[in-house]
Amino acid sequence: MDTINTCSVDELRDKLKGGSVTLVDVREYPEYTEAHIDGAKLVPLGMLRQNPALAGEAGEVFLLCRSGRRAGEAAGILSKGGRVKPIVVSGGIEAWNQAGYPVKSQKGPIALERQVRIAAGALVLTGLLVPGLGFIPYVVGAGLVFAGISNTCAMGMFLARLPWNRTKASPAAACPVGQ
């Protein structure tokens, strides 16, 4: 794979001030509702894998996630087509927040990370309190260790697919800009 192009949040801010920029946020809907950059189009990474054209047809596309990992994966997907020049925003929305730049938020579901903690805790308690389900805390514990080592979370991916964590738009369409 070719080298991934990156830009800093300062460079992105300057580009946004300068005019029309295609900024694609590849996080999940609950993360996006919590904090996003005005003008960013939500195209969760899973949707982008299925349909790379959702990011745009040609030109520069700036990619943003929480810290940069998912945006890097999205850049790899988009660079295969050749018509789009993907640019990863280094540090993602975390770096944007640390720089003190404005974010928008909207009413939506609670953050996926909190949902995972709630679900894991509820499963562990169920396993401890319900006879015959004592194996559940072991399964949850092993899953959390695996999630920490691999930096992936099966429970989070499952929760992201539940109805309350989906955008109001159809699954084939990305969220409108700024919404």
C-alpha positions in Angstrom: 0.0 0.0 0.0 1.2 3.5 -0.7 2.0 6.0 2.0 -1.1 7.5 3.6 -1.4 11.3 3.2 -2.1 13.1 6.5 -2.8 16.6 7.7 -2.9 18.2 11.1 -6.1 19.6 12.6 -4.6 23.1 12.1 -4.3 22.4 8.4 -7.8 21.1 8.2 -9.2 24.1 10.0 -7.4 26.4 7.5 -8.8 24.3 4.6 -12.3 24.5 6.1 -12.1 28.3 6.4 -10.9 28.5 2.8 -13.9 26.9 1.2 -15.4 23.7 0.0 -13.8 20.6 1.6 -15.0 17.1 1.6 -14.7 15.9 5.2 -15.9 12.4 6.0 -16.3 11.2 9.6 -15.9 7.4 9.7 -17.0 6.9 13.3 -20.2 5.3 14.3 -23.4 7.4 14.7 -23.3 7.6 18.6 -19.8 9.0 18.5 -20.7 11.4 15.7 -23.7 12.8 17.7 -21.6 13.3 20.7 -19.1 15.7 18.9 -18.4 16.3 15.2 -17.0 19.0 13.0 -19.5 21.3 11.3 -19.7 20.2 7.7 -18.5 16.7 8.3 -20.4 13.9 6.5 -21.0 10.8 8.5 -20.0 7.6 6.6 -19.3 4.9 9.2 -16.3 2.7 8.3 -18.6 -0.3 7.9 -20.7 1.5 5.3 -17.6 2.8 3.6 -16.2 -0.8 3.3 -19.5 -1.8 1.5 -19.7 1.3 -0.7 -16.5 3.5 -1.1 -18.4 5.9 -3.4 -20.2 7.2 -0.3 -17.0 9.2 0.5 -17.1 11.1 -2.8 -16.3 10.4 -6.4 -13.1 12.4 -7.0 -10.6 14.8 -5.5 -9.4 15.2 -1.9 -11.3 13.6 0.8 -10.3 14.4 4.4 -11.0 11.4 6.7 -11.7 11.8 10.4 -12.3 9.3 13.3 -11.7 9.4 17.0 -7.9 9.2 16.9 -6.8 8.2 13.4 -6.9 4.4 13.2 -10.2 4.0 11.5 -9.5 6.9 9.2 -6.3 5.2 8.2 -8.2 2.1 7.3 -10.7 4.2 5.3 -7.8 5.8 3.4 -6.6 2.3 2.4 -10.1 1.5 1.1 -10.4 4.7 -0.8 -6.9 4.7 -2.3 -7.6 1.4 -4.1 -10.1 3.2 -6.4 -7.6 5.8 -7.5 -10.1 8.6 -8.2 -10.1 9.9 -4.6 -7.1 11.3 -2.8 -7.7 10.3 0.9 -6.1 12.4 3.6 -6.2 11.3 7.2 -6.7 14.0 9.8 -3.9 13.1 12.3 -5.2 12.6 15.9 -8.8 12.7 14.8 -11.6 14.4 16.7 -9.5 14.1 19.9 -6.8 16.3 18.4 -9.4 18.7 17.2 -10.9 19.0 20.7 -7.4 19.3 22.3 -6.7 22.2 19.9 -9.8 23.9 21.2 -11.6 24.0 17.9 -15.4 24.0 17.9 -17.5 20.9 17.6 -21.2 20.4 17.2 -23.3 17.9 19.0 -26.8 16.6 18.6 -29.3 14.5 20.5 -28.6 10.8 20.0 -27.8 7.6 21.7 -25.2 7.4 24.5 -21.6 6.7 23.4 -20.8 3.2 22.3 -18.0 2.9 24.9 -20.6 3.6 27.7 -23.0 1.1 26.1 -20.3 -1.6 26.1 -19.5 -0.9 29.8 -23.2 -1.1 30.7 -23.8 -4.3 28.7 -20.6 -6.0 30.1 -21.5 -5.1 33.7 -25.1 -6.3 33.2 -23.8 -9.6 31.7 -21.4 -10.1 34.6 -24.1 -9.4 37.2 -26.5 -11.8 35.4 -23.8 -14.5 35.4 -23.1 -14.0 39.1 -26.8 -13.9 40.2 -28.6 -16.4 38.0 -27.9 -20.1 38.7 -26.5 -21.9 35.7 -25.1 -18.8 34.1 -21.9 -18.6 36.1 -19.8 -19.0 32.9 -20.9 -15.6 31.6 -18.4 -13.5 33.6 -15.6 -15.6 32.2 -16.7 -15.1 28.7 -17.1 -11.3 29.2 -13.7 -11.1 30.9 -12.0 -13.0 28.1 -13.8 -10.8 25.5 -12.6 -7.6 27.3 -9.0 -8.9 27.4 -9.1 -9.8 23.7 -10.6 -6.3 23.0 -7.8 -4.6 24.8 -5.1 -6.6 23.1 -6.5 -6.5 19.6 -8.0 -2.9 19.8 -11.3 -4.3 18.5 -14.5 -4.9 20.3 -17.0 -7.4 19.2 -19.6 -6.2 21.7 -19.1 -2.6 20.4 -19.5 -3.7 16.8 -22.7 -5.6 17.7 -24.1 -2.7 19.7 -23.4 -0.3 16.8 -25.8 -2.4 14.6 -28.7 -2.1 17.0 -31.6 0.2 15.9 -31.0 3.0 18.3 -27.4 3.4 17.2 -28.3 3.8 13.5 -28.8 7.1 11.7 -32.3 8.1 10.7 -31.1 7.9 7.0 -31.4 4.7 5.1 -28.5 2.2 5.5 -27.4 2.9 2.0 -27.0 6.7 2.5 -24.7 8.7 4.6 -25.8 11.3 7.1 -26.3 14.7 5.5 -23.6 17.3 6.1 -23.9 19.0 9.4 -26.6 16.8 10.8 
